[in-house]
Each structure stands twice: as C-alpha cells, then as structure tokens.
Amino acid sequence: MRNPRARNVCARLKRGFLPIESGAFKAASPNSVFAMFSSIVFALLNKPAALVARPLLANVSSAFGIFVVLLALLIGGALYFQKKRSDKIEAAARALGFTFRRKATKEDKALIVGSHLAKAGYARTVHNVLQPSGPAELAMFLFDYSYSIGTSGYGQTVGQTIIRMQSPLLKLPPFSISPENIFSKIDKVFGYSDINFSEVSEFSRTYLLCGPDEAAVRQLFNSSIIQFFEQERDLTVEAAGDLMFLYRYNKQVTAEEMGTFVETGKRTLALLLQAQPAIA
C-alpha cells in the first residue's frame, strides 16, 4: 500500500493527468493526453523541473507515458526559465526607468528588419522589449531575438539581446563587424571581403569587417573606434545610413548586465557620430 505522500501524488495526477493504474498510464484518448501534457507544462511555469519530474516519473512505467512526461518537462522547463528571465528583466527595466513589453507588438516584431538576422533560420521571435527614454533624435530599443537553425525538430535555438538605434544624425556607410570565427572564414570563401588594417594586425585577426564601400569604411574606422572594438572583442555591429544594430552573437544579456550593455551601445553610437565629419 502506498504511503500518504504517494497517495497525494497519485490524487493530483488523477485530477490533472491521465488516470494511473498499477503504476502505468491507462490507454487514453488524445484529449486526455493533451490534458496531461498541458497540466505538466502549467505546473512547470510555477516550479523548477526538478521539483516536478521525480513524482511524475515515479508513477509512470509505460514508454509512451514517459515520453509525454519528458517532452512536457522539456517544454515546460524552457517556459519556466523564460518566464523567470522576463520577470528579472522587467524589474531591471523599472529600475532603469525603461518601458517594458514582455510580448512584442506588431511594431516590435519589425524592429529586427535591417539586420541580417532578420532572415536567419526559422521560428523567429522578438520578446522582452525595452525602450529607454532619450532625446527625440534617437530611437533606441533593446530586445531579445531568437531563431532556430538546423533541421526542424533537431535544431538549435540561437538567442541574443540586441540594441537597435536609429537617428537622423547618423549617416553611416553600410558595414558589419563581427568576431572572426569559422563561420566568418567561410563567408570570405563565398565572396565576402574582409577589410584589414595592416597597422593594427591584432584588430584584423580578431574581427571580420565588411562593407561595399571599402574606402568609406576605412575612413570611418579611426584609431578610437578600432581601440574600442579591441577592448570589446566579441561585439557585433551592423549599420547603414541612420540605423545601427549592436549585439553579441548567441548571448542574452542578463538583467544585471542590462545597464552596462546600454552604456556600451551609447558609447558605440558616440564614437561613430564623432567619426562621421571626416566622411560627411
């Protein structure tokens, strides 16, 4: 006979999940399977996966039941941590005096347009949108942007926090700068030209700098901008005309790092604005 604690677990399972008999799931309709799946995911939105997994798996012996539980744990766990992240970012936004939207509006979903990431992968999402207050000449947004790569069902999610800045004061030649890695080396094989500076070989080894107007990009990247990127190392910036994106590939900024990340964006903007008179 089960002890009282085990009976309580089974009672909860009977209310929210499939009926249990002799430690295994009974044959069930698709609706009851969905009810069990939904109940597990809902529970995980309020508890870490570890607190939910043990009592569930202890009462499931069929292969199908284990599969459903593990799938729900995986999805529910991801939703739980996503909710926790959103809660922390919302608190950080309030402390910084930023407006915050957990779910992206129709306009928010278009914030990524202009970046090459807008066409990367599939299942693209914009969420956790922050908007700092600032001068009318600068529209600045921060947001989490994620997408999937690889075969559907077996892919990988790539997520990063992006700063988007747009200002009529910006008149930048189109360029992108990102850390040198195996993927950027492949890009060069397929026709992308890397703009190198012989006098700062370390910078050229660290970063891939591209742009259709090489002369204009070289003129923009003065010693101050080069030194800045040498210090940052893993920063990616895409810019053209009055629009600029800044992020670290596949890295989401934590709530604690949000203020520092905003300052990095502002410093990048200031350096580019200062370099513009020479190319205007």
Phi and psi in degrees as GROMACS dihedral restraints (atoms count N, CA, C in turn):
[ dihedral_restraints ]
;  ai    aj    ak    al  type     phi  dphi    fc
    3     4     5     6     1   -71.0    20    10
    4     5     6     7     1   150.3    20    10
    6     7     8     9     1   -76.4    20    10
    7     8     9    10     1   167.7    20    10
    9    10    11    12     1   -56.6    20    10
   10    11    12    13     1   -37.5    20    10
   12    13    14    15     1   -64.6    20    10
   13    14    15    16     1   -41.9    20    10
   15    16    17    18     1   -66.1    20    10
   16    17    18    19     1   -38.6    20    10
   18    19    20    21     1   -62.3    20    10
   19    20    21    22     1   -38.0    20    10
   21    22    23    24     1   -63.8    20    10
   22    23    24    25     1   -41.8    20    10
   24    25    26    27     1   -60.7    20    10
   25    26    27    28     1   -46.2    20    10
   27    28    29    30     1   -64.1    20    10
   28    29    30    31     1   -37.5    20    10
   30    31    32    33     1   -62.9    20    10
   31    32    33    34     1   -42.0    20    10
   33    34    35    36     1   -65.9    20    10
   34    35    36    37     1   -38.2    20    10
   36    37    38    39     1   -64.8    20    10
   37    38    39    40     1   -39.1    20    10
   39    40    41    42     1   -66.1    20    10
   40    41    42    43     1   -34.0    20    10
   42    43    44    45     1   -73.0    20    10
   43    44    45    46     1   -39.9    20    10
   45    46    47    48     1  -109.0    20    10
   46    47    48    49     1   -20.8    20    10
   48    49    50    51     1  -120.7    20    10
   49    50    51    52     1  -163.3    20    10
   51    52    53    54     1   -70.5    20    10
   52    53    54    55     1   150.1    20    10
   54    55    56    57     1   -60.8    20    10
   55    56    57    58     1   146.3    20    10
   57    58    59    60     1  -113.4    20    10
   58    59    60    61     1   135.7    20    10
   60    61    62    63     1  -141.0    20    10
   61    62    63    64     1   122.3    20    10
   63    64    65    66     1    56.5    20    10
   64    65    66    67     1    37.7    20    10
   66    67    68    69     1    77.5    20    10
   67    68    69    70     1     8.5    20    10
   69    70    71    72     1  -133.6    20    10
   70    71    72    73     1   158.1    20    10
   72    73    74    75     1   -74.0    20    10
   73    74    75    76     1   138.3    20    10
   75    76    77    78     1   -72.3    20    10
   76    77    78    79     1   165.3    20    10
   78    79    80    81     1   -61.3    20    10
   79    80    81    82     1   136.2    20    10
   81    82    83    84     1  -138.5    20    10
   82    83    84    85     1   158.4    20    10
   84    85    86    87     1   -78.4    20    10
   85    86    87    88     1   162.7    20    10
   87    88    89    90     1   -56.1    20    10
   88    89    90    91     1   -34.0    20    10
   90    91    92    93     1   -65.8    20    10
   91    92    93    94     1   -40.0    20    10
   93    94    95    96     1   -71.3    20    10
   94    95    96    97     1   -33.0    20    10
   96    97    98    99     1   -62.8    20    10
   97    98    99   100     1   -44.8    20    10
   99   100   101   102     1   -63.8    20    10
  100   101   102   103     1   -38.1    20    10
  102   103   104   105     1   -62.4    20    10
  103   104   105   106     1   -43.1    20    10
  105   106   107   108     1   -63.4    20    10
  106   107   108   109     1   -46.9    20    10
  108   109   110   111     1   -58.4    20    10
  109   110   111   112     1   -47.0    20    10
  111   112   113   114     1   -63.9    20    10
  112   113   114   115     1   -38.8    20    10
  114   115   116   117     1   -66.1    20    10
  115   116   117   118     1   -39.2    20    10
  117   118   119   120     1   -64.1    20    10
  118   119   120   121     1   -47.2    20    10
  120   121   122   123     1   -60.5    20    10
  121   122   123   124     1   -42.8    20    10
  123   124   125   126     1   -61.7    20    10
  124   125   126   127     1   -42.0    20    10
  126   127   128   129     1   -62.2    20    10
  127   128   129   130     1   -36.9    20    10
  129   130   131   132     1   -72.3    20    10
  130   131   132   133     1   -20.8    20    10
  132   133   134   135     1   -68.6    20    10
  133   134   135   136     1   -17.5    20    10
  135   136   137   138     1  -113.8    20    10
  136   137   138   139     1    -8.7    20    10
  138   139   140   141     1  -140.8    20    10
  139   140   141   142     1   150.1    20    10
  141   142   143   144     1   -63.7    20    10
  142   143   144   145     1   154.5    20    10
  144   145   146   147     1   -57.6    20    10
  145   146   147   148     1   -37.0    20    10
  147   148   149   150     1   -61.8    20    10
  148   149   150   151     1   -31.2    20    10
  150   151   152   153     1   -79.0    20    10
  151   152   153   154     1   -17.0    20    10
  153   154   155   156     1  -101.2    20    10
  154   155   156   157     1   -32.5    20    10
  156   157   158   159     1   -65.3    20    10
  157   158   159   160     1   -46.8    20    10
  159   160   161   162     1   -60.1    20    10
  160   161   162   163     1   -52.2    20    10
  162   163   164   165     1   -64.8    20    10
  163   164   165   166     1   -30.3    20    10
  165   166   167   168     1   -69.5    20    10
  166   167   168   169     1   -52.8    20    10
  168   169   170   171     1   -66.7    20    10
  169   170   171   172     1   -27.5    20    10
  171   172   173   174     1   -67.7    20    10
  172   173   174   175     1   -20.1    20    10
  174   175   176   177     1  -110.4    20    10
  175   176   177   178     1    12.9    20    10
  177   178   179   180     1  -125.0    20    10
  178   179   180   181     1   126.0    20    10
  180   181   182   183     1  -120.3    20    10
  181   182   183   184     1   -21.9    20    10
  183   184   185   186     1   -74.1    20    10
  184   185   186   187     1   147.5    20    10
  186   187   188   189     1   -61.6    20    10
  187   188   189   190     1   -40.2    20    10
  189   190   191   192     1   -65.5    20    10
  190   191   192   193     1   -42.9    20    10
  192   193   194   195     1   -62.4    20    10
  193   194   195   196     1   -41.3    20    10
  195   196   197   198     1   -63.3    20    10
  196   197   198   199     1   -41.0    20    10
  198   199   200   201     1   -61.4    20    10
  199   200   201   202     1   -45.5    20    10
  201   202   203   204     1   -63.2    20    10
  202   203   204   205     1   -43.4    20    10
  204   205   206   207     1   -64.2    20    10
  205   206   207   208     1   -45.8    20    10
  207   208   209   210     1   -64.6    20    10
  208   209   210   211     1   -39.4    20    10
  210   211   212   213     1   -64.2    20    10
  211   212   213   214     1   -43.2    20    10
  213   214   215   216     1   -65.2    20    10
  214   215   216   217     1   -38.7    20    10
  216   217   218   219     1   -62.7    20    10
  217   218   219   220     1   -40.9    20    10
  219   220   221   222     1   -63.2    20    10
  220   221   222   223     1   -50.0    20    10
  222   223   224   225     1   -69.4    20    10
  223   224   225   226     1   -44.7    20    10
  225   226   227   228     1   -64.2    20    10
  226   227   228   229     1   -38.0    20    10
  228   229   230   231     1   -62.3    20    10
  229   230   231   232     1   -41.9    20    10
  231   232   233   234     1   -63.4    20    10
  232   233   234   235     1   -42.0    20    10
  234   235   236   237     1   -65.8    20    10
  235   236   237   238     1   -36.3    20    10
  237   238   239   240     1   -62.1    20    10
  238   239   240   241     1   -49.5    20    10
  240   241   242   243     1   -69.1    20    10
  241   242   243   244     1   -31.5    20    10
  243   244   245   246     1   -65.5    20    10
  244   245   246   247     1   -41.8    20    10
  246   247   248   249     1   -63.7    20    10
  247   248   249   250     1   -43.8    20    10
  249   250   251   252     1   -61.0    20    10
  250   251   252   253     1   -40.9    20    10
  252   253   254   255     1   -63.2    20    10
  253   254   255   256     1   -45.2    20    10
  255   256   257   258     1   -61.5    20    10
  256   257   258   259     1   -39.7    20    10
  258   259   260   261     1   -61.2    20    10
  259   260   261   262     1   -44.0    20    10
  261   262   263   264     1   -67.6    20    10
  262   263   264   265     1   -40.5    20    10
  264   265   266   267     1   -67.5    20    10
  265   266   267   268     1   -37.9    20    10
  267   268   269   270     1   -61.0    20    10
  268   269   270   271     1   -42.9    20    10
  270   271   272   273     1   -63.7    20    10
  271   272   273   274     1   -41.4    20    10
  273   274   275   276     1   -65.7    20    10
  274   275   276   277     1   -39.1    20    10
  276   277   278   279     1   -61.6    20    10
  277   278   279   280     1   -42.7    20    10
  279   280   281   282     1   -63.3    20    10
  280   281   282   283     1   -42.3    20    10
  282   283   284   285     1   -64.0    20    10
  283   284   285   286     1   -32.9    20    10
  285   286   287   288     1   -87.3    20    10
  286   287   288   289     1    -8.1    20    10
  288   289   290   291     1    80.8    20    10
  289   290   291   292     1    23.8    20    10
  291   292   293   294     1   -95.7    20    10
  292   293   294   295     1   150.8    20    10
  294   295   296   297     1   -77.9    20    10
  295   296   297   298     1   152.1    20    10
  297   298   299   300     1  -139.0    20    10
  298   299   300   301     1   136.2    20    10
  300   301   302   303     1  -130.4    20    10
  301   302   303   304     1   116.4    20    10
  303   304   305   306     1   -66.5    20    10
  304   305   306   307     1   -44.3    20    10
  306   307   308   309     1  -104.8    20    10
  307   308   309   310     1   134.9    20    10
  309   310   311   312     1   -72.5    20    10
  310   311   312   313     1   139.4    20    10
  312   313   314   315     1   -80.5    20    10
  313   314   315   316     1   176.3    20    10
  315   316   317   318     1   -59.9    20    10
  316   317   318   319     1   -39.7    20    10
  318   319   320   321     1   -68.6    20    10
  319   320   321   322     1   -38.0    20    10
  321   322   323   324     1   -62.2    20    10
  322   323   324   325     1   -37.6    20    10
  324   325   326   327     1   -63.7    20    10
  325   326   327   328     1   -20.6    20    10
  327   328   329   330     1   -90.8    20    10
  328   329   330   331     1    -0.4    20    10
  330   331   332   333     1   -62.2    20    10
  331   332   333   334     1   -28.8    20    10
  333   334   335   336     1   -78.5    20    10
  334   335   336   337     1   -14.5    20    10
  336   337   338   339     1   -61.2    20    10
  337   338   339   340     1   129.4    20    10
  339   340   341   342     1   113.3    20    10
  340   341   342   343     1   -20.4    20    10
  342   343   344   345     1   -97.7    20    10
  343   344   345   346     1   149.5    20    10
  345   346   347   348     1   -67.1    20    10
  346   347   348   349     1   -18.2    20    10
  348   349   350   351     1   -68.3    20    10
  349   350   351   352     1   -17.7    20    10
  351   352   353   354     1   -61.5    20    10
  352   353   354   355     1   -23.8    20    10
  354   355   356   357     1  -113.4    20    10
  355   356   357   358     1    10.5    20    10
  357   358   359   360     1   -83.2    20    10
  358   359   360   361     1   136.2    20    10
  360   361   362   363     1    59.8    20    10
  361   362   363   364     1  -149.6    20    10
  363   364   365   366     1  -146.4    20    10
  364   365   366   367     1   175.9    20    10
  366   367   368   369     1    53.5    20    10
  367   368   369   370     1    51.1    20    10
  369   370   371   372     1   -80.5    20    10
  370   371   372   373     1   137.5    20    10
  372   373   374   375     1  -138.7    20    10
  373   374   375   376     1   144.6    20    10
  375   376   377   378     1  -116.7    20    10
  376   377   378   379     1   130.0    20    10
  378   379   380   381     1  -154.7    20    10
  379   380   381   382     1   173.4    20    10
  381   382   383   384     1    50.6    20    10
  382   383   384   385     1    64.2    20    10
  384   385   386   387     1   -90.9    20    10
  385   386   387   388     1   126.6    20    10
  387   388   389   390     1  -117.8    20    10
  388   389   390   391     1   142.9    20    10
  390   391   392   393     1  -132.3    20    10
  391   392   393   394     1   108.7    20    10
  393   394   395   396     1   -71.1    20    10
  394   395   396   397     1   151.9    20    10
  396   397   398   399     1   -78.6    20    10
  397   398   399   400     1   148.6    20    10
  399   400   401   402     1  -174.2    20    10
  400   401   402   403     1  -173.5    20    10
  402   403   404   405     1   -66.0    20    10
  403   404   405   406     1   154.6    20    10
  405   406   407   408     1   -63.0    20    10
  406   407   408   409     1   -23.6    20    10
  408   409   410   411     1   -76.2    20    10
  409   410   411   412     1    -6.4    20    10
  411   412   413   414     1  -130.8    20    10
  412   413   414   415     1   119.8    20    10
  414   415   416   417     1  -101.0    20    10
  415   416   417   418     1   111.9    20    10
  417   418   419   420     1  -122.7    20    10
  418   419   420   421     1   131.2    20    10
  420   421   422   423     1  -134.1    20    10
  421   422   423   424     1   147.8    20    10
  423   424   425   426     1  -121.3    20    10
  424   425   426   427     1   140.3    20    10
  426   427   428   429     1  -159.5    20    10
  427   428   429   430     1   153.3    20    10
  429   430   431   432     1   -84.8    20    10
  430   431   432   433     1   134.2    20    10
  432   433   434   435     1  -132.8    20    10
  433   434   435   436     1   126.8    20    10
  435   436   437   438     1  -134.9    20    10
  436   437   438   439     1   154.9    20    10
  438   439   440   441     1  -155.0    20    10
  439   440   441   442     1   166.2    20    10
  441   442   443   444     1  -108.7    20    10
  442   443   444   445     1   146.9    20    10
  444   445   446   447     1  -128.6    20    10
  445   446   447   448     1   159.3    20    10
  447   448   449   450     1    92.2    20    10
  448   449   450   451     1  -175.0    20    10
  450   451   452   453     1   -69.7    20    10
  451   452   453   454     1   136.3    20    10
  453   454   455   456     1   -57.8    20    10
  454   455   456   457     1   130.1    20    10
  456   457   458   459     1    94.6    20    10
  457   458   459   460     1   -22.1    20    10
  459   460   461   462     1  -130.3    20    10
  460   461   462   463     1    19.7    20    10
  462   463   464   465     1   -86.5    20    10
  463   464   465   466     1  -174.8    20    10
  465   466   467   468     1  -126.1    20    10
  466   467   468   469     1   140.6    20    10
  468   469   470   471     1   -91.8    20    10
  469   470   471   472     1   130.3    20    10
  471   472   473   474     1  -110.2    20    10
  472   473   474   475     1   121.0    20    10
  474   475   476   477     1  -131.3    20    10
  475   476   477   478     1   138.3    20    10
  477   478   479   480     1  -146.9    20    10
  478   479   480   481     1   156.7    20    10
  480   481   482   483     1   -96.8    20    10
  481   482   483   484     1   128.7    20    10
  483   484   485   486     1  -118.2    20    10
  484   485   486   487     1   138.6    20    10
  486   487   488   489     1  -102.6    20    10
  487   488   489   490     1   128.1    20    10
  489   490   491   492     1  -115.7    20    10
  490   491   492   493     1   123.9    20    10
  492   493   494   495     1  -126.4    20    10
  493   494   495   496     1   132.0    20    10
  495   496   497   498     1  -134.4    20    10
  496   497   498   499     1   130.7    20    10
  498   499   500   501     1  -152.9    20    10
  499   500   501   502     1   138.0    20    10
  501   502   503   504     1   -65.4    20    10
  502   503   504   505     1   -13.9    20    10
  504   505   506   507     1   -76.5    20    10
  505   506   507   508     1   -18.8    20    10
  507   508   509   510     1   -83.7    20    10
  508   509   510   511     1   132.9    20    10
  510   511   512   513     1  -140.1    20    10
  511   512   513   514     1    70.3    20    10
  513   514   515   516     1   -95.9    20    10
  514   515   516   517     1   143.3    20    10
  516   517   518   519     1   -69.8    20    10
  517   518   519   520     1   146.2    20    10
  519   520   521   522     1   -60.1    20    10
  520   521   522   523     1   129.0    20    10
  522   523   524   525     1  -158.4    20    10
  523   524   525   526     1   161.1    20    10
  525   526   527   528     1  -139.6    20    10
  526   527   528   529     1   140.2    20    10
  528   529   530   531     1  -132.9    20    10
  529   530   531   532     1   129.0    20    10
  531   532   533   534     1  -149.0    20    10
  532   533   534   535     1   158.4    20    10
  534   535   536   537     1   -60.7    20    10
  535   536   537   538     1   140.7    20    10
  537   538   539   540     1   -67.1    20    10
  538   539   540   541     1   130.4    20    10
  540   541   542   543     1  -154.5    20    10
  541   542   543   544     1  -175.3    20    10
  543   544   545   546     1   -60.8    20    10
  544   545   546   547     1   -33.9    20    10
  546   547   548   549     1   -72.1    20    10
  547   548   549   550     1   -38.6    20    10
  549   550   551   552     1   -69.0    20    10
  550   551   552   553     1   -31.8    20    10
  552   553   554   555     1   -67.0    20    10
  553   554   555   556     1   -36.7    20    10
  555   556   557   558     1   -64.6    20    10
  556   557   558   559     1   -40.5    20    10
  558   559   560   561     1   -54.2    20    10
  559   560   561   562     1   -42.0    20    10
  561   562   563   564     1   -65.3    20    10
  562   563   564   565     1   -34.5    20    10
  564   565   566   567     1   -63.6    20    10
  565   566   567   568     1   -33.6    20    10
  567   568   569   570     1   -92.5    20    10
  568   569   570   571     1    18.3    20    10
  570   571   572   573     1   110.2    20    10
  571   572   573   574     1    -2.4    20    10
  573   574   575   576     1   -79.1    20    10
  574   575   576   577     1   131.4    20    10
  576   577   578   579     1   -95.0    20    10
  577   578   579   580     1   127.2    20    10
  579   580   581   582     1   -91.5    20    10
  580   581   582   583     1   123.5    20    10
  582   583   584   585     1   -88.7    20    10
  583   584   585   586     1   113.0    20    10
  585   586   587   588     1  -106.4    20    10
  586   587   588   589     1   154.1    20    10
  588   589   590   591     1  -120.1    20    10
  589   590   591   592     1   110.8    20    10
  591   592   593   594     1   -63.4    20    10
  592   593   594   595     1   -30.5    20    10
  594   595   596   597     1   -77.4    20    10
  595   596   597   598     1   -14.3    20    10
  597   598   599   600     1  -130.7    20    10
  598   599   600   601     1    72.9    20    10
  600   601   602   603     1   -64.2    20    10
  601   602   603   604     1   -32.7    20    10
  603   604   605   606     1   -63.4    20    10
  604   605   606   607     1   -42.2    20    10
  606   607   608   609     1   -60.3    20    10
  607   608   609   610     1   -45.2    20    10
  609   610   611   612     1   -67.2    20    10
  610   611   612   613     1   -31.5    20    10
  612   613   614   615     1   -74.2    20    10
  613   614   615   616     1   -29.6    20    10
  615   616   617   618     1   -83.5    20    10
  616   617   618   619     1   -35.7    20    10
  618   619   620   621     1  -121.6    20    10
  619   620   621   622     1   148.5    20    10
  621   622   623   624     1  -101.2    20    10
  622   623   624   625     1   115.9    20    10
  624   625   626   627     1  -114.1    20    10
  625   626   627   628     1   123.7    20    10
  627   628   629   630     1  -130.7    20    10
  628   629   630   631     1   154.0    20    10
  630   631   632   633     1   179.9    20    10
  631   632   633   634     1   144.8    20    10
  633   634   635   636     1   -67.4    20    10
  634   635   636   637     1   -29.4    20    10
  636   637   638   639     1  -107.7    20    10
  637   638   639   640     1    88.6    20    10
  639   640   641   642     1   -61.1    20    10
  640   641   642   643     1   -38.5    20    10
  642   643   644   645     1   -62.8    20    10
  643   644   645   646     1   -42.7    20    10
  645   646   647   648     1   -67.3    20    10
  646   647   648   649     1   -38.6    20    10
  648   649   650   651     1   -67.0    20    10
  649   650   651   652     1   -42.1    20    10
  651   652   653   654     1   -60.9    20    10
  652   653   654   655     1   -38.6    20    10
  654   655   656   657     1   -69.8    20    10
  655   656   657   658     1   -34.0    20    10
  657   658   659   660     1   -69.3    20    10
  658   659   660   661     1   -40.8    20    10
  660   661   662   663     1   -82.2    20    10
  661   662   663   664     1    81.3    20    10
  663   664   665   666     1   -80.7    20    10
  664   665   666   667     1  -177.7    20    10
  666   667   668   669     1   -62.8    20    10
  667   668   669   670     1   -34.5    20    10
  669   670   671   672     1   -66.8    20    10
  670   671   672   673     1   -42.4    20    10
  672   673   674   675     1   -68.4    20    10
  673   674   675   676     1   -42.0    20    10
  675   676   677   678     1   -61.7    20    10
  676   677   678   679     1   -43.4    20    10
  678   679   680   681     1   -62.9    20    10
  679   680   681   682     1   -39.4    20    10
  681   682   683   684     1   -60.0    20    10
  682   683   684   685     1   -47.3    20    10
  684   685   686   687     1   -70.4    20    10
  685   686   687   688     1   -30.4    20    10
  687   688   689   690     1   -62.1    20    10
  688   689   690   691     1   -33.9    20    10
  690   691   692   693     1   -77.0    20    10
  691   692   693   694     1   -35.6    20    10
  693   694   695   696     1   -78.9    20    10
  694   695   696   697     1   -35.1    20    10
  696   697   698   699     1    69.6    20    10
  697   698   699   700     1   -62.7    20    10
  699   700   701   702     1  -103.8    20    10
  700   701   702   703     1    21.4    20    10
  702   703   704   705     1   -85.7    20    10
  703   704   705   706     1   142.0    20    10
  705   706   707   708     1  -117.7    20    10
  706   707   708   709     1   133.5    20    10
  708   709   710   711     1  -132.1    20    10
  709   710   711   712     1   131.8    20    10
  711   712   713   714     1  -120.4    20    10
  712   713   714   715     1   133.6    20    10
  714   715   716   717     1  -149.6    20    10
  715   716   717   718     1   153.0    20    10
  717   718   719   720     1  -168.1    20    10
  718   719   720   721     1   124.6    20    10
  720   721   722   723     1    63.3    20    10
  721   722   723   724     1  -119.6    20    10
  723   724   725   726     1   -98.3    20    10
  724   725   726   727     1    10.2    20    10
  726   727   728   729     1  -122.7    20    10
  727   728   729   730     1   140.2    20    10
  729   730   731   732     1  -145.5    20    10
  730   731   732   733     1   139.1    20    10
  732   733   734   735     1  -119.4    20    10
  733   734   735   736     1   141.2    20    10
  735   736   737   738     1  -137.1    20    10
  736   737   738   739     1   131.1    20    10
  738   739   740   741     1  -165.6    20    10
  739   740   741   742     1   169.8    20    10
  741   742   743   744     1  -112.7    20    10
  742   743   744   745     1   119.0    20    10
  744   745   746   747     1   -54.6    20    10
  745   746   747   748     1   128.3    20    10
  747   748   749   750     1    58.9    20    10
  748   749   750   751     1    33.7    20    10
  750   751   752   753     1  -133.1    20    10
  751   752   753   754     1   120.9    20    10
  753   754   755   756     1   -92.0    20    10
  754   755   756   757     1   129.8    20    10
  756   757   758   759     1   -73.3    20    10
  757   758   759   760     1   134.2    20    10
  759   760   761   762     1   -74.5    20    10
  760   761   762   763     1   164.5    20    10
  762   763   764   765     1   -59.6    20    10
  763   764   765   766     1   -37.3    20    10
  765   766   767   768     1   -69.4    20    10
  766   767   768   769     1   -26.8    20    10
  768   769   770   771     1   -89.8    20    10
  769   770   771   772     1    -6.1    20    10
  771   772   773   774     1   -60.1    20    10
  772   773   774   775     1   -44.8    20    10
  774   775   776   777     1   -62.9    20    10
  775   776   777   778     1   -42.5    20    10
  777   778   779   780     1   -64.6    20    10
  778   779   780   781     1   -38.8    20    10
  780   781   782   783     1   -64.3    20    10
  781   782   783   784     1   -40.5    20    10
  783   784   785   786     1   -61.6    20    10
  784   785   786   787     1   -42.1    20    10
  786   787   788   789     1   -64.5    20    10
  787   788   789   790     1   -35.5    20    10
  789   790   791   792     1   -62.5    20    10
  790   791   792   793     1   -42.2    20    10
  792   793   794   795     1   -63.3    20    10
  793   794   795   796     1   -43.1    20    10
  795   796   797   798     1   -65.4    20    10
  796   797   798   799     1   -38.9    20    10
  798   799   800   801     1   -66.5    20    10
  799   800   801   802     1   -40.3    20    10
  801   802   803   804     1   -61.3    20    10
  802   803   804   805     1   -44.9    20    10
  804   805   806   807     1   -60.2    20    10
  805   806   807   808     1   -45.2    20    10
  807   808   809   810     1   -62.1    20    10
  808   809   810   811     1   -42.3    20    10
  810   811   812   813     1   -64.7    20    10
  811   812   813   814     1   -40.0    20    10
  813   814   815   816     1   -69.9    20    10
  814   815   816   817     1   -37.6    20    10
  816   817   818   819     1   -63.6    20    10
  817   818   819   820     1   -40.0    20    10
  819   820   821   822     1   -67.2    20    10
  820   821   822   823     1   -31.8    20    10
  822   823   824   825     1   -80.0    20    10
  823   824   825   826     1   -15.4    20    10
  825   826   827   828     1   -64.4    20    10
  826   827   828   829     1   -40.1    20    10
  828   829   830   831     1   -53.6    20    10
  829   830   831   832     1   -30.9    20    10
  831   832   833   834     1   -70.8    20    10
  832   833   834   835     1   -18.6    20    10
  834   835   836   837     1  -117.9    20    10
  835   836   837   838     1     0.4    20    10
